[in-house]
Amino acid sequence: MRAIAVTPGEAGSIHLEDVPKPSVGEVPEGRGVLVRVLRVGVDGTDKEINAAEYGAAPPGQDFLIIGHENFGVVEEVGPNVPDTIRPGTYVVASVRRPGSSIYGQIGLQDFTTDDFYYERGINLLHGYLTEHYVEDARFVFPLPANLREVGVLLEPTTVAEKGINHAYEIQRRLKVWEPRRACILGSGTIGLLMALAARLRGLELTVFSLPERPYRNADLVEELGGVYFSSQERTLAEVSAERGPFDLMMDATGFSPLVWEAAEVLGKNGVLVLSSITGGDRRVEIRSDAINQSFVLGNKVMVGTVNASPADFRSGVDDLIKAEALFPGWLAQLLTTPIQGLERYDQMIRALTEDRAAIKVYVEVNGS
């Protein structure tokens, strides 16, 4: 069986690896699910692992199978798998696995306090860019057949789901929180999925991002009924004066200075959700007194979010179903850049590195 792998710590080491086909018996207590992989989405994480910026092989092995945005069909199940997961069921498996933290023990491994964590395709566990994988049914989520063409978007959708779900969870402190306006910072894959999640919750949508029109992603925002602004034409303060104040702001830009501009314009009782993992050593001057005062007097919240819980996968499935009904064809437009087959891993890396117009790059692993 073939898989796309890297040698962790060795830049540009991406290659095809021959590995044994897994079996359901590898998972204890009869919970094994054998999945034939159909599609795997790839993103900056995969590119960065190939550049040796991070990533670790499973113990005792010198390679890591990459890929964490999976979609496949069940081929075989163990005797103790729920009847919602059966041969022929389309499924997506989650990414992070429990470690030693108490949060993993209660199914919230996305909140782990461990210094080292286990993530399929990223750290200490093999990923999904392979022909088959086997997984514990506890980490496998079924999808209806009508999501066959867009199901590979579920895992990135859970980033948006966790952010927005936790904004609402935090604001339970207010007893009544009725947000009206959302502003999404960034218009890449995650930014667009955040925009979708906000719109599906009935929020007025504004997206603020770098590129100027003509720009396909701006058109996609407008198809949702949102308004798009380029940061090359307007400041965030100007956009807020026209479209705000914003009750919910979510950042997916990877540009940390913008966070402080967002903190200044966030509305009273508002929530600012940060999801970008930023490297480097950027420094900016900020109006710290003004930000501090507005957060204190306005009861505002800034919160970071990473990975996702089972609840976010389930709400993600619900939102994909709703999106297909309310905005038919919208999700499919995100799937811009197919790579045909595992053997074209060099083309995959080039698309991630060079194709500025790509929204979602994905590998077609097996036929349907």
VOBA-1610 file (N, C-alpha, C; in pm, whole numbers, padded with zeros to 5 digits, always signed):
BEGIN
Met+00085-00119+00000Met+00000+00000+00000Met+00089+00124+00000Arg+00050+00225-00080Arg+00133+00345-00094Arg+00085+00456-00001Ala+00180+00542+00035Ala+00148+00657+00119Ala+00248+00768+00088Ile+00204+00892+00107Ile+00294+01007+00095Ile+00351+01035+00233Ala+00484+01036+00242Ala+00549+01051+00372Ala+00664+01150+00362Val+00713+01190+00478Val+00834+01272+00489Val+00926+01207+00592Thr+01051+01246+00587Thr+01146+01213+00691Thr+01155+01334+00783Pro+01093+01330+00899Pro+01090+01449+00986Pro+01230+01503+01015Gly+01240+01635+01007Gly+01368+01700+01029Gly+01453+01715+00906Glu+01408+01657+00794Glu+01483+01665+00669Glu+01399+01741+00566Ala+01437+01863+00537Ala+01359+01948+00447Ala+01353+01889+00307Gly+01234+01897+00246Gly+01216+01849+00110Gly+01223+01699+00095Ser+01191+01625+00201Ser+01207+01479+00199Ser+01082+01405+00156Ile+00980+01475+00107Ile+00855+01410+00070Ile+00880+01300-00032His+00812+01186-00013His+00835+01071-00100His+00719+00973-00086Leu+00715+00874-00174Leu+00619+00765-00161Leu+00679+00657-00072Glu+00598+00606+00018Glu+00642+00501+00109Glu+00550+00381+00094Asp+00607+00261+00087Asp+00527+00139+00087Asp+00504+00096+00232Val+00377+00080+00268Val+00343+00042+00404Val+00240-00071+00400Pro+00233-00152+00504Pro+00133-00260+00506Pro-00009-00204+00516Lys-00102-00273+00453Lys-00242-00235+00468Lys-00287-00267+00610Pro-00352-00172+00679Pro-00392-00197+00818Pro-00515-00288+00825Ser-00545-00335+00945Ser-00663-00420+00966Ser-00740-00372+01088Val-00869-00403+01092Val-00953-00358+01203Val-00906-00415+01336Gly-00837-00530+01333Gly-00790-00592+01455Gly-00683-00513+01527Glu-00626-00411+01461Glu-00524-00329+01525Glu-00582-00237+01632Val-00712-00217+01630Val-00778-00131+01728Val-00840-00219+01836Pro-00813-00192+01963Pro-00862-00279+02069Pro-01013-00272+02087Glu-01064-00374+02156Glu-01204-00381+02199Glu-01303-00380+02084Gly-01260-00424+01967Gly-01352-00439+01854Gly-01403-00310+01796Arg-01330-00197+01820Arg-01379-00067+01772Arg-01312-00024+01641Gly-01242-00113+01573Gly-01169-00075+01453Gly-01260-00046+01335Val-01221+00056+01257Val-01291+00094+01134Val-01186+00104+01024Leu-01198+00021+00921Leu-01107+00025+00807Leu-01168+00114+00700Val-01093+00215+00657Val-01144+00315+00564Val-01059+00317+00438Arg-01125+00313+00324Arg-01056+00337+00197Arg-01058+00487+00171Val-00942+00546+00159Val-00931+00691+00146Val-00971+00732+00004Leu-01060+00831-00003Leu-01102+00884-00132Leu-01030+01015-00164Arg-01035+01107-00072Arg-00972+01237-00092Arg-00903+01281+00036Val-00796+01359+00020Val-00730+01421+00134Val-00699+01565+00098Gly-00752+01660+00176Gly-00715+01799+00158Gly-00577+01824+00217Val-00504+01914+00154Val-00371+01950+00204Val-00365+02101+00221Asp-00277+02145+00311Asp-00269+02287+00340Asp-00129+02326+00383Gly-00116+02444+00441Gly+00013+02494+00482Gly+00083+02405+00584Thr+00005+02334+00666Thr+00066+02242+00762Thr+00150+02137+00692Asp+00094+02077+00586Asp+00167+01973+00512Asp+00292+02032+00446Lys+00278+02151+00392Lys+00393+02217+00330Lys+00503+02243+00433Glu+00462+02290+00550Glu+00560+02324+00654Glu+00626+02200+00713Ile+00553+02090+00723Ile+00614+01965+00770Ile+00719+01918+00669Asn+00688+01930+00540Asn+00787+01893+00438Asn+00908+01985+00442Ala+00890+02108+00488Ala+01002+02201+00502Ala+01077+02180+00634Ala+01038+02077+00709Ala+01105+02040+00836Ala+01089+02147+00943Glu+00980+02224+00936Glu+00956+02324+01039Glu+00903+02260+01168Tyr+00833+02149+01155Tyr+00788+02070+01270Tyr+00743+01934+01218Gly+00686+01853+01306Gly+00645+01718+01270Gly+00739+01614+01329Ala+00680+01504+01377Ala+00759+01396+01435Ala+00700+01262+01394Ala+00786+01165+01369Ala+00743+01031+01330Ala+00689+00955+01450Pro+00604+00855+01427Pro+00562+00769+01538Pro+00683+00700+01600Pro+00675+00670+01729Pro+00789+00605+01796Pro+00835+00480+01723Gly+00966+00468+01705Gly+01024+00351+01640Gly+01027+00357+01490Gln+00979+00466+01428Gln+00980+00477+01283Gln+01054+00604+01241Asp+01104+00602+01118Asp+01183+00716+01069Asp+01110+00796+00963Phe+00980+00771+00944Phe+00901+00848+00849Phe+00765+00880+00909Leu+00702+00984+00855Leu+00569+01026+00897Leu+00481+01038+00775Ile+00373+00962+00771Ile+00272+00980+00666Ile+00196+01108+00699Ile+00191+01201+00604Ile+00129+01330+00629Ile-00018+01329+00584Gly-00083+01444+00598Gly-00222+01457+00558Gly-00317+01438+00674His-00395+01542+00706His-00489+01532+00818His-00633+01563+00779Glu-00656+01618+00660Glu-00792+01651+00615Glu-00845+01537+00529Asn-00903+01437+00591Asn-00935+01312+00521Asn-01081+01300+00487Phe-01110+01211+00392Phe-01246+01173+00357Phe-01238+01037+00290Gly-01321+00943+00336Gly-01316+00809+00278Gly-01445+00733+00297Val-01440+00605+00259Val-01557+00519+00271Val-01517+00394+00350Val-01604+00351+00438Val-01575+00238+00526Val-01578+00108+00445Glu-01475+00025+00469Glu-01471-00107+00406Glu-01504-00220+00503Glu-01465-00203+00629Glu-01484-00310+00727Glu-01489-00249+00866Val-01567-00310+00954Val-01576-00260+01092Val-01561-00376+01189Gly-01514-00343+01309Gly-01507-00441+01416Gly-01642-00467+01479Pro-01651-00565+01568Pro-01781-00606+01623Pro-01845-00505+01718Asn-01768-00411+01770Asn-01824-00316+01866Asn-01830-00174+01811Val-01847-00162+01681Val-01861-00032+01617Val-02010+00001+01607Pro-02052+00123+01641Pro-02194+00160+01633Pro-02250+00139+01492Asp-02380+00113+01485Asp-02440+00083+01355Asp-02456+00205+01266Thr-02418+00323+01315Thr-02414+00442+01228Thr-02292+00441+01137Ile-02197+00351+01166Ile-02077+00337+01084Ile-02073+00194+01034Arg-02097+00177+00905Arg-02102+00045+00844Arg-02031+00049+00709Pro-01993-00068+00653Pro-01934-00067+00520Pro-02020+00012+00421Gly-01955+00099+00348Gly-02025+00186+00254Gly-02054+00324+00308Thr-02036+00345+00439Thr-02059+00477+00498Thr-01944+00571+00466Tyr-01975+00693+00425Tyr-01872+00795+00409Tyr-01835+00850+00547Val-01705+00868+00568Val-01659+00911+00700Val-01541+01008+00689Val-01523+01081+00797Val-01405+01164+00820Val-01355+01130+00960Ala-01225+01116+00976Ala-01166+01094+01108Ala-01105+01223+01159Ser-01111+01242+01290Ser-01054+01361+01350Ser-00902+01350+01356Val-00836+01451+01411Val-00691+01462+01401Val-00620+01435+01533Arg-00658+01502+01639Arg-00585+01491+01766Arg-00638+01374+01847Arg-00544+01308+01919Arg-00579+01194+02003Arg-00543+01223+02149Pro-00612+01158+02242Pro-00584+01182+02383Pro-00441+01146+02421Gly-00384+01227+02512Gly-00256+01196+02571Gly-00275+01169+02719Ser-00196+01234+02802Ser-00205+01211+02946Ser-00293+01313+03018Ser-00331+01420+02950Ser-00410+01525+03012Ser-00550+01477+03046Ile-00606+01530+03151Ile-00743+01495+03189Ile-00842+01533+03080Tyr-00810+01635+03000Tyr-00901+01677+02895Tyr-00917+01571+02787Gly-00810+01499+02760Gly-00821+01387+02667Gly-00910+01277+02721Gln-00908+01258+02852Gln-00989+01153+02914Gln-01137+01182+02905Ile-01173+01310+02890Ile-01316+01344+02881Ile-01355+01384+02738Gly-01268+01350+02641Gly-01302+01375+02501Gly-01275+01515+02452Leu-01196+01592+02529Leu-01161+01729+02489Leu-01010+01740+02472Gln-00955+01648+02392Gln-00810+01649+02372Gln-00762+01775+02300Asp-00854+01849+02238Asp-00816+01976+02177Asp-00781+02080+02283Phe-00811+02052+02409Phe-00774+02141+02519Phe-00660+02083+02604Thr-00584+01991+02546Thr-00480+01925+02623Thr-00382+02024+02685Thr-00335+01990+02804Thr-00228+02066+02867Thr-00094+01996+02851Asp-00091+01885+02775Asp+00035+01814+02750Asp+00128+01901+02666Asp+00257+01891+02693Asp+00355+01960+02609Asp+00371+01891+02474Phe+00353+01759+02471Phe+00359+01682+02348Phe+00221+01625+02322Tyr+00174+01638+02200Tyr+00042+01590+02168Tyr+00048+01503+02043Tyr-00056+01424+02026Tyr-00063+01326+01919Tyr-00164+01372+01815Glu-00114+01398+01695Glu-00202+01444+01587Glu-00170+01365+01461Arg-00271+01306+01403Arg-00250+01223+01284Arg-00203+01310+01168Gly-00091+01266+01111Gly-00033+01336+00998Gly+00051+01455+01033Ile+00063+01484+01164Ile+00136+01603+01210Ile+00241+01567+01313Asn+00201+01495+01417Asn+00294+01472+01526Asn+00271+01335+01589Leu+00367+01245+01575Leu+00373+01117+01644Leu+00270+01014+01600Leu+00185+01047+01504Leu+00089+00953+01448Leu+00084+00970+01297His+00078+00858+01225His+00067+00865+01080His-00065+00929+01039Gly-00062+00995+00922Gly-00178+01064+00871Gly-00253+00984+00765Tyr-00322+01056+00679Tyr-00423+00997+00593Tyr-00389+00999+00443Leu-00272+01050+00406Leu-00235+01048+00264Leu-00184+00910+00227Thr-00276+00817+00229Thr-00247+00676+00205Thr-00373+00611+00148Glu-00360+00489+00103Glu-00475+00426+00037Glu-00580+00377+00136His-00539+00335+00254His-00631+00291+00359His-00578+00337+00494Tyr-00668+00356+00588Tyr-00628+00373+00727Tyr-00727+00298+00814Val-00685+00267+00936Val-00775+00208+01034Val-00778+00301+01155Glu-00897+00316+01212Glu-00912+00410+01322Glu-01016+00357+01421Asp-01002+00402+01544Asp-01099+00374+01649Asp-01230+00446+01615Ala-01340+00376+01626Ala-01471+00434+01590Ala-01503+00560+01668Arg-01440+00577+01786Arg-01466+00697+01866Arg-01421+00824+01795Phe-01330+00809+01698Phe-01274+00926+01631Phe-01316+00933+01484Val-01422+00862+01450Val-01471+00855+01312Val-01612+00912+01307Phe-01638+00998+01209Phe-01765+01069+01201Phe-01831+01042+01066Pro-01953+00986+01068Pro-02021+00956+00942Pro-02081+01080+00876Leu-02086+01076+00743Leu-02147+01182+00664Leu-02251+01122+00572Pro-02358+01196+00541Pro-02456+01146+00446Pro-02399+01144+00304Ala-02459+01062+00222Ala-02407+01043+00086Ala-02410+01171+00003Asn-02501+01264+00036Asn-02509+01386-00046Asn-02391+01480-00021Leu-02304+01447+00076Leu-02182+01527+00098Leu-02061+01462+00034Arg-02084+01363-00053Arg-01973+01291-00117Arg-01872+01385-00182Glu-01919+01486-00253Glu-01828+01572-00329Glu-01760+01679-00244Val-01813+01708-00126Val-01757+01817-00045Val-01715+01772+00095Gly-01727+01644+00124Gly-01697+01594+00257Gly-01554+01616+00302Val-01462+01628+00207Val-01322+01652+00244Val-01305+01788+00313Leu-01404+01873+00305Leu-01398+02004+00371Leu-01439+01998+00518Leu-01482+01882+00567Leu-01529+01878+00706Leu-01420+01914+00805Glu-01301+01856+00793Glu-01198+01883+00893Glu-01162+02032+00899Pro-01134+02101+00788Pro-01111+02245+00801Pro-01234+02321+00850Thr-01353+02272+00818Thr-01474+02337+00869Thr-01478+02335+01021Thr-01422+02229+01082Thr-01427+02220+01228Thr-01345+02330+01295Val-01248+02387+01226Val-01175+02501+01282Val-01271+02618+01302Ala-01351+02644+01200Ala-01452+02749+01211Ala-01557+02714+01315Glu-01599+02588+01315Glu-01703+02545+01408Glu-01659+02563+01552Lys-01537+02521+01584Lys-01493+02534+01722Lys-01488+02681+01763Gly-01435+02766+01676Gly-01426+02907+01709Gly-01560+02969+01737Ile-01655+02945+01650Ile-01786+03010+01668Ile-01866+02942+01779Asn-01853+02809+01792Asn-01924+02741+01901Asn-01876+02789+02037His-01746+02812+02048His-01695+02856+02178His-01722+03003+02204Ala-01736+03082+02100Ala-01781+03220+02121Ala-01918+03220+02187Tyr-02009+03139+02137Tyr-02142+03130+02198Tyr-02135+03070+02337Glu-02048+02971+02354Glu-02035+02909+02487Glu-01984+03009+02589Ile-01884+03087+02552Ile-01831+03189+02643Ile-01939+03289+02681Gln-02020+03326+02583Gln-02118+03431+02610Gln-02244+03383+02681Arg-02246+03258+02719Arg-02352+03213+02809Arg-02346+03290+02941Arg-02228+03346+02970Arg-02213+03426+03092Arg-02306+03546+03093Leu-02349+03591+02974Leu-02434+03708+02964Leu-02583+03676+02980Lys-02614+03546+02988Lys-02754+03499+02995Lys-02827+03521+02863Val-02811+03640+02805Val-02869+03667+02673Val-02760+03729+02587Trp-02721+03662+02481Trp-02627+03719+02383Trp-02689+03700+02246Glu-02719+03810+02182Glu-02783+03805+02050Glu-02695+03881+01951Pro-02585+03818+01908Pro-02495+03886+01815Pro-02565+03914+01683Arg-02527+04026+01623Arg-02589+04065+01496Arg-02486+04069+01383Arg-02367+04119+01413Arg-02269+04144+01307Arg-02141+04064+01331Ala-02093+03998+01226Ala-01967+03924+01232Ala-01870+03981+01130Cys-01743+03985+01168Cys-01637+04024+01076Cys-01532+03913+01075Ile-01505+03859+00958Ile-01403+03756+00941Ile-01279+03821+00882Leu-01167+03798+00945Leu-01039+03851+00898Leu-00967+03740+00821Gly-00952+03760+00691Gly-00890+03658+00607Gly-00992+03592+00517Ser-00950+03557+00396Ser-01043+03499+00299Ser-00987+03375+00232Gly-00893+03308+00300Gly-00849+03177+00253Gly-00954+03072+00287Thr-00913+02945+00280Thr-01008+02837+00304Thr-01076+02852+00440Ile-00997+02869+00546Ile-01055+02878+00680Ile-01140+03003+00694Gly-01093+03116+00641Gly-01172+03239+00647Gly-01306+03224+00579Leu-01308+03160+00463Leu-01434+03140+00392Leu-01528+03047+00470Leu-01472+02944+00531Leu-01555+02853+00610Leu-01605+02920+00737Met-01526+03010+00794Met-01575+03091+00906Met-01689+03181+00861Ala-01675+03239+00742Ala-01781+03324+00688Ala-01910+03244+00671Leu-01897+03122+00620Leu-02013+03035+00604Leu-02078+03006+00738Ala-01997+02968+00838Ala-02052+02934+00969Ala-02125+03053+01030Ala-02069+03173+01015Ala-02135+03292+01068Ala-02267+03318+00996Arg-02265+03304+00865Arg-02387+03330+00787Arg-02497+03230+00820Leu-02458+03104+00841Leu-02557+03002+00875Leu-02620+03026+01011Arg-02556+03109+01094Arg-02613+03145+01222Arg-02686+03278+01217Gly-02709+03327+01095Gly-02793+03444+01076Gly-02724+03576+01102Leu-02591+03581+01099Leu-02519+03704+01127Leu-02493+03784+01000Glu-02500+03917+01014Glu-02457+04004+00905Glu-02307+03983+00886Leu-02266+03963+00761Leu-02129+03916+00735Leu-02045+04022+00666Thr-01928+04048+00725Thr-01825+04130+00663Thr-01696+04049+00661Val-01626+04051+00549Val-01496+03984+00539Val-01393+04089+00500Phe-01283+04092+00574Phe-01175+04189+00556Phe-01048+04111+00527Ser-00990+04135+00409Ser-00874+04056+00368Ser-00785+04139+00277Leu-00667+04086+00246Leu-00568+04163+00170Leu-00601+04181+00022Pro-00635+04076-00054Pro-00645+04090-00199Pro-00751+04189-00244Glu-00721+04257-00353Glu-00817+04347-00417Glu-00896+04271-00523Arg-01012+04323-00557Arg-01087+04268-00670Arg-01018+04303-00802Pro-01040+04224-00907Pro-01124+04104-00913Pro-01060+03990-00835Tyr-01145+03919-00760Tyr-01096+03818-00668Tyr-01208+03718-00645Arg-01183+03594-00682Arg-01287+03491-00672Arg-01340+03477-00530Asn-01252+03484-00430Asn-01296+03465-00293Asn-01391+03575-00248Ala-01370+03697-00300Ala-01464+03806-00270Ala-01602+03775-00328Asp-01603+03718-00448Asp-01730+03679-00509Asp-01801+03573-00424Leu-01723+03479-00368Leu-01782+03375-00283Leu-01843+03434-00157Val-01777+03534-00100Val-01833+03604+00017Val-01967+03666-00019Glu-01973+03729-00134Glu-02096+03797-00175Glu-02207+03697-00207Glu-02170+03577-00253Glu-02271+03474-00276Glu-02338+03431-00146Leu-02269+03449-00035Leu-02328+03420+00096Leu-02413+03535+00148Gly-02413+03646+00075Gly-02484+03765+00122Gly-02397+03856+00206Gly-02265+03833+00204Gly-02173+03915+00280Gly-02116+04028+00199Val-02034+04111+00265Val-01967+04225+00201Val-01817+04208+00221Tyr-01743+04226+00115Tyr-01597+04205+00116Tyr-01524+04339+00107Phe-01419+04354+00188Phe-01333+04472+00183Phe-01187+04429+00175Ser-01111+04498+00091Ser-00967+04475+00082Ser-00894+04571+00175Ser-00796+04520+00246Ser-00716+04604+00336Ser-00625+04699+00259Gln-00615+04679+00127Gln-00538+04771+00046Gln-00619+04896+00009Glu-00749+04889+00035Glu-00837+04999+00000Glu-00899+05070+00121Arg-00920+04996+00230Arg-00983+05051+00350Arg-00911+05000+00473Thr-00912+05077+00580Thr-00862+05029+00708Thr-00973+04953+00779Leu-00935+04872+00876Leu-01035+04800+00952Leu-01121+04896+01033Ala-01062+05005+01079Ala-01141+05105+01152Ala-01247+05167+01063Glu-01212+05193+00937Glu-01310+05249+00843Glu-01420+05149+00813Val-01383+05022+00798Val-01483+04919+00773Val-01577+04905+00893Ser-01521+04911+01013Ser-01604+04901+01133Ser-01700+05018+01143Ala-01654+05139+01107Ala-01742+05256+01113Ala-01861+05239+01020Glu-01840+05170+00909Glu-01948+05150+00811Glu-02035+05028+00842Arg-01971+04919+00888Arg-02042+04791+00901Arg-02058+04743+01045Gly-01986+04804+01138Gly-01988+04759+01276Gly-02090+04833+01360Pro-02077+04826+01492Pro-01972+04752+01564Pro-01993+04601+01553Phe-01882+04528+01559Phe-01888+04383+01537Phe-01902+04310+01671Asp-01998+04219+01675Asp-02021+04137+01794Asp-01927+04016+01797Leu-01893+03966+01679Leu-01806+03850+01667Leu-01702+03879+01560Met-01574+03863+01595Met-01467+03876+01498Met-01382+03749+01506Met-01343+03697+01389Met-01263+03575+01385Met-01146+03597+01290Asp-01027+03567+01338Asp-00906+03591+01259Asp-00853+03463+01198Ala-00829+03466+01067Ala-00767+03354+00996Ala-00668+03407+00893Thr-00596+03513+00931Thr-00506+03578+00836Thr-00362+03529+00843Gly-00317+03486+00960Gly-00176+03458+00978Gly-00092+03583+00991Phe-00157+03699+01008Phe-00088+03827+01019Phe-00123+03887+01154Ser-00038+03863+01253Ser-00072+03896+01392Ser-00096+04044+01420Pro-00031+04140+01352Pro-00061+04280+01385Pro-00207+04317+01368Leu-00277+04249+01278Leu-00418+04282+01254Leu-00504+04253+01377Val-00458+04159+01459Val-00533+04125+01580Val-00557+04248+01667Trp-00455+04333+01677Trp-00468+04449+01766Trp-00558+04556+01707Glu-00562+04565+01574Glu-00660+04653+01511Glu-00801+04600+01537Ala-00817+04468+01532Ala-00948+04408+01558Ala-00989+04431+01702Ala-00894+04421+01793Ala-00926+04443+01935Ala-00978+04584+01958Glu-00930+04679+01879Glu-00975+04818+01896Glu-01118+04838+01848Val-01160+04766+01746Val-01293+04792+01688Val-01399+04691+01734Leu-01361+04589+01809Leu-01457+04491+01859Leu-01565+04562+01941Gly-01691+04523+01918Gly-01801+04588+01987Gly-01813+04546+02132Lys-01893+04618+02208Lys-01919+04584+02348Lys-01980+04444+02358Asn-01938+04370+02460Asn-01982+04232+02479Asn-01943+04144+02360Gly-01841+04187+02287Gly-01799+04112+02169Gly-01694+04007+02201Val-01675+03916+02104Val-01576+03809+02117Val-01485+03814+01994Leu-01354+03813+02018Leu-01252+03807+01913Leu-01186+03671+01922Val-01199+03589+01817Val-01147+03452+01814Val-01022+03448+01727Leu-00912+03398+01784Leu-00785+03389+01712Leu-00758+03244+01674Ser-00735+03219+01546Ser-00708+03081+01503Ser-00578+03068+01424Ser-00511+03180+01394Ser-00388+03173+01315Ser-00270+03133+01403Ile-00193+03037+01355Ile-00068+03001+01422Ile+00044+03075+01350Thr+00101+03174+01417Thr+00197+03263+01352Thr+00338+03237+01403Gly+00432+03232+01310Gly+00572+03221+01347Gly+00640+03356+01336Gly+00770+03356+01347Gly+00844+03481+01332Gly+00850+03560+01461Asp+00888+03688+01447Asp+00908+03773+01564Asp+00860+03915+01533Arg+00738+03923+01476Arg+00684+04055+01443Arg+00660+04136+01570Arg+00681+04266+01557Arg+00652+04357+01668Arg+00583+04479+01611Val+00482+04526+01683Val+00409+04645+01640Val+00382+04732+01761Glu+00363+04861+01735Glu+00318+04950+01841Glu+00165+04946+01845Ile+00111+04936+01965Ile-00034+04932+01979Ile-00078+05037+02082Arg-00205+05076+02073Arg-00261+05169+02170Arg-00309+05087+02290Ser-00215+05044+02372Ser-00246+04948+02476Ser-00346+05001+02578Asp-00336+05130+02615Asp-00431+05184+02711Asp-00574+05183+02656Ala-00587+05221+02529Ala-00720+05225+02468Ala-00779+05085+02458Ile-00695+04987+02419Ile-00744+04850+02407Ile-00783+04796+02544Asn-00697+04816+02641Asn-00726+04768+02776Asn-00856+04829+02829Gln-00871+04960+02814Gln-00990+05026+02865Gln-01116+04974+02797Ser-01110+04957+02664Ser-01230+04914+02593Ser-01267+04770+02629Phe-01166+04686+02656Phe-01198+04548+02696Phe-01257+04544+02836Val-01204+04625+02925Val-01256+04626+03062Val-01398+04684+03066Leu-01414+04803+03009Leu-01544+04870+03017Leu-01648+04807+02924Gly-01600+04740+02818Gly-01694+04680+02723Gly-01717+04532+02743Asn-01659+04474+02851Asn-01678+04330+02877Asn-01647+04245+02756Lys-01535+04274+02692Lys-01498+04204+02569Lys-01411+04082+02601Val-01403+03990+02504Val-01327+03866+02520Val-01239+03845+02398Met-01114+03805+02421Met-01025+03757+02315Met-00987+03614+02351Val-01004+03520+02260Val-00980+03379+02292Val-00909+03311+02175Gly-00816+03223+02208Gly-00749+03143+02107Gly-00817+03008+02091Thr-00807+02952+01970Thr-00867+02822+01944Thr-00777+02740+01853Val-00766+02611+01882Val-00687+02521+01798Val-00754+02384+01798Asn-00746+02316+01682Asn-00800+02182+01669Asn-00951+02184+01694Ala-01012+02068+01721Ala-01157+02063+01735Ala-01196+01940+01816Ser-01314+01947+01877Ser-01367+01837+01959Ser-01469+01759+01878Pro-01513+01643+01928Pro-01619+01568+01859Pro-01744+01652+01832Ala-01780+01739+01926Ala-01898+01822+01906Ala-01882+01913+01786Asp-01760+01960+01761Asp-01736+02049+01646Asp-01745+01972+01515Phe-01703+01846+01515Phe-01720+01765+01395Phe-01868+01742+01366Arg-01945+01715+01471Arg-02088+01692+01449Arg-02159+01818+01401Ser-02126+01933+01460Ser-02190+02056+01412Ser-02140+02092+01273Gly-02015+02052+01242Gly-01963+02074+01107Gly-02041+01996+01003Val-02074+01871+01032Val-02158+01793+00940Val-02292+01862+00920Asp-02352+01908+01030Asp-02481+01977+01020Asp-02470+02101+00932Asp-02362+02177+00949Asp-02348+02300+00870Asp-02320+02272+00723Leu-02246+02165+00694Leu-02226+02130+00553Leu-02358+02091+00488Ile-02441+02019+00560Ile-02574+01983+00508Ile-02657+02108+00483Lys-02657+02200+00581Lys-02734+02325+00565Lys-02681+02407+00448Ala-02548+02413+00435Ala-02488+02491+00328Ala-02528+02439+00190Glu-02531+02308+00176Glu-02571+02249+00048Glu-02716+02282+00015Ala-02799+02296+00119Ala-02940+02329+00097Ala-02961+02477+00070Leu-02893+02564+00145Leu-02916+02708+00136Leu-02831+02776+00029Phe-02710+02723+00007Phe-02618+02781-00091Phe-02566+02671-00182Pro-02654+02610-00260Pro-02614+02493-00340Pro-02498+02527-00434Gly-02397+02440-00431Gly-02282+02458-00519Gly-02172+02545-00462Trp-02199+02613-00351Trp-02099+02706-00296Trp-01977+02631-00244Leu-01998+02526-00167Leu-01885+02452-00112Leu-01797+02392-00220Ala-01858+02342-00325Ala-01779+02279-00433Ala-01684+02378-00498Gln-01719+02507-00496Gln-01631+02607-00556Gln-01501+02626-00477Leu-01499+02581-00352Leu-01376+02590-00275Leu-01274+02485-00319Leu-01321+02378-00382Leu-01233+02267-00422Leu-01171+02298-00558Thr-01075+02388-00555Thr-01023+02443-00680Thr-00914+02359-00746Thr-00839+02282-00667Thr-00712+02230-00719Thr-00694+02082-00688Pro-00749+01993-00773Pro-00732+01850-00750Pro-00594+01801-00798Ile-00538+01710-00723Ile-00414+01641-00761Ile-00450+01494-00779Gln-00426+01441-00896Gln-00472+01307-00929Gln-00369+01202-00891Gly-00385+01144-00773Gly-00303+01031-00733Gly-00190+01066-00638Leu-00158+00970-00553Leu-00052+00988-00454Leu+00084+01011-00517Glu+00105+00955-00635Glu+00237+00965-00698Glu+00270+01107-00744Arg+00172+01195-00746Arg+00196+01333-00788Arg+00220+01425-00667Tyr+00294+01376-00571Tyr+00320+01455-00450Tyr+00400+01580-00478Asp+00489+01576-00580Asp+00563+01698-00615Asp+00469+01806-00667Gln+00372+01767-00748Gln+00271+01861-00798Gln+00189+01918-00682Met+00160+01834-00583Met+00087+01879-00465Met+00162+01990-00392Ile+00291+01969-00369Ile+00372+02069-00299Ile+00384+02196-00382Arg+00397+02183-00512Arg+00405+02302-00598Arg+00276+02382-00590Ala+00163+02313-00591Ala+00034+02384-00583Ala+00023+02459-00451Leu+00068+02397-00342Leu+00063+02464-00212Leu+00157+02583-00206Thr+00266+02575-00279Thr+00369+02678-00270Thr+00348+02791-00369Glu+00301+02757-00490Glu+00305+02853-00600Glu+00169+02901-00648Asp+00064+02823-00627Asp-00066+02858-00685Asp-00142+02953-00593Arg-00128+03081-00617Arg-00191+03183-00533Arg-00343+03184-00548Ala-00392+03131-00659Ala-00537+03132-00682Ala-00607+03013-00619Ala-00531+02915-00571Ala-00592+02795-00514Ala-00663+02829-00383Ile-00780+02773-00366Ile-00848+02782-00237Ile-00820+02654-00158Lys-00863+02542-00211Lys-00834+02414-00147Lys-00767+02319-00246Val-00645+02280-00211Val-00572+02177-00284Val-00607+02044-00218Tyr-00636+01943-00300Tyr-00668+01813-00244Tyr-00621+01703-00337Val-00594+01587-00279Val-00543+01471-00354Val-00655+01371-00371Glu-00681+01333-00496Glu-00774+01223-00526Glu-00695+01093-00511Val-00728+01019-00406Val-00648+00899-00372Val-00702+00776-00439Asn-00828+00747-00420Asn-00896+00631-00480Asn-01023+00679-00549Gly-01070+00603-00645Gly-01196+00636-00708Gly-01311+00612-00613Ser-01430+00666-00647Ser-01547+00653-00560Ser-01604+00512-00564
//
